[in-house]
Amino acid sequence: MKNSLVLFITFLAFTACSKHQEKKNIAITGIDSTLRPGDDFFKYVNGKWYDSVSIPASQAGVGAYMFMNYPQRMRLQGILDSLSQSTNSAGSIAQKVGDFYASGMDTVTIDKRGYAPIKPLLSKIEAISDLPSLMNFVVNEVKVNNSSIIAFGVSPDEKNSSMNIAQIYQTGIGLPDRDYYFKSDSSTVAIQEAYKKYLTTLFQQTGSNAIEAKKNANVVYDIDKQLAVSHKTKVELRDVQANYNKMAVSDLAKRHPNIGWTTFLNKLGAPTDSINTGQTAYYDALNKLLKTIPIPNWKIYLKANSIERYADDLSKPFGDALFEYTKVLSGQAVQKSRGEKMANVVDNYLGEALGELYVKKYFSEDAKKRMLTLVNNLQKAYATRIDQLEWMSQSTKQKAKEKLAAMTKKIGYPDKWKDYSKVQIARNTYFENMVSAASAAYQFQLAKLGKPVDKSEWYTTVPTVTAYNNPTANEIVFPAGILQPPYFDNNADDALNYGGIGMVIGHEITHTFDDQGAQYDKDGNLKNWWTKEDYAKFKSRIQQVINLYSTYTVLGDLHINGAMTVGENTADIAGIAVAYDAFKMTQQGQGNTKIGGFTPDQRFFISIAKIWRVKMKDEFLRLWINNNPHSPPNWRVNGPLMNTTPFYEAFNIQAGDKMFLPKKDRITIW
């Protein structure tokens, strides 16, 4: 029942990186000189493009950022098409990746099988007769990474970050977030109805008549809603201390006798004496609901969960039903091509195998070296900025710089690739291939339980256009996927690269010091390293960010949730500031030689606007505002630049310009 949310999160051809010879004077085009840069800088840089570009019918948006994953999948598709048509050694990466893709492209066989692949699963649900047999089914599904009503994982202990522990989190709902069950505005109601219709269709496609299917859908929605009541909101989930609730399994078993934690964990193959319950209220509610909701209703719920879990992996009618629902969420006009879908599936299930093939073709060692130079320069600039902070004491500054210096930097791809030897792949069994990969992924997680953390592990695939900060490892990660234009060009001048990927680097470093990251020490432990006075000052500045961004709107009067987006907004403001300082360390940054009529500083700020050049459907933008912790792209440009004094100087921003903030009101945290 998580496909809609996964699709939203996954909603996240360019020139390959070449050997670095010399920097090119890349022309800046598309500037709308009829507009004042200080009124709407995003529009000044991107307006002509925005007004002329069309969103592909199979997409919810177009441009940079997450929408670059569309042309990325075209690249991956090229690799996969070639491999699937080649003869590859049995058991090799090429064989597994190529045959997995080929099995998913064989829609004739997939359609012929209908929903036969999940009939055994539905029969197991039908055989459930009591609570123990229900929980036995749930535990077996966890082993193939289907969370249903219990989301289990293994990850670092946030207060002992060198060791992996068992973790459980809130789950169990089909809509993207708990708030969708309780809002009554027209757009949310339309999504609720589309979801109910989707559930009804799934039941009909697996044998229920229309009346029974609608009744079943309502049963599922009602259970969803009861579970959603216990969910923390997205703002509440930002409280990392409140999400750390490590308990003895013996105590948890007494607290939740209906779940039966000791038996559950033993059947998972995960015996442990303690577990972190990220959101305890959810499991308190689940424990009660397991008794108050009749077993026949739970069976209906689990059937819906199982069908929806695999809807896009069964015959065409199931995929069509899923699309009819998700297009209400995203505004996407037509389904993605089968090739694009399968490129995404292979990336999800065999990501590092595919990534290994990707970097051989699209990412050079020279590009990796230049990127490391950029990161190192940003790190130096950040240390200088910490030294210059007026609001922070020397003792806290020293701790902050120690944390900064201890940061691990991962660029391009892992030092060692994941082993997929236990994944069994055949060309004519797509569903079974997927289950084998999911089972192997679970076993990979399980093997970490109670073991030291492997600091070399990556938590994204190499071709994905993203970057991330991992607070428990105190690391920043930049996969090869994002290291391409408009973010990074190995042959471009420093202004474009420091404004592009430099801003992203600064952003990720700042997550080490945002409202959440600031609570972890240099070793990645959830441990205070602040003086009481300094932390109070820090929190007051964080509140300034919340207050400012809460005034920004999209789609007329839909406000950004300043509290939900505060971490990303803080990282944007400081990320630009530190990238600018690092740029001023370069020869170009210290000069004033114009290129194409723009000064180095102007090219730097224009590059920032270009990396968030995005146009999206209104439906998707609404989905974004409700669920994404990042501000929409135009406010990732205008919001932080309103707080960046060198931007004012570069474009002569004056009082009366719409983006003007008095200097005393500009926010500086780092």
ABEGO torsion letter per residue (X at the ends): XAAAAAAAAABXXBBBBBBBABBBBBBBBGBBAABBAAABAAAAAAAAAAAABBBBAABABBEBEAAAAAAAAAAAAAAAAAAAABBBBBGBAAAAAAAAAAAAABAAAAAAAEAAAAAAAAAAAAABABAAAAAAAAAAAAAAGBAEABBBBBBBBAABAABBBBBBBBBGBABABAAAAABABAAAAAAAAAAAAAAAAAAAAAGBBAAAAAAAAAAAAAAAAAAAAABBBAAAAABAAAABBBBBAAAAAAABAAAGAAAAAAAAGBBBABBBBABAAAAAAAAAAAAABBAAAAAAAAAAAAAAAAAAABBAAAAAAAAAAAAAAAGBABBBBAAAAAAAAAAAAAAAAAAAAAAAAABBAAAAAAAAAAAAAAAAAAAAAAAABAABBAAAAAAAAAAAAABBBBBGBBABBBBAAABBBBAABAAAAAAAAAAAAAAAAAAABGBBBBAABBABBAABBBBBBBAAAGBBBBBAAABBOAABBAABBAAAAAABAAAAAAAAAAAAABAAAAABBAAGBBBBABBAAAAAAAAAAAAAAAAAAAABBBGGABBBBAAAAAAAAAAAAAAAAAAAAAAAABAAAABABBBGGBBAAAAAAAAAAAAABBBBBAAAAAAAAAABABBBAAAAAAAAAAABAAAAAAAGBBBGBAABBBAAABBBAX
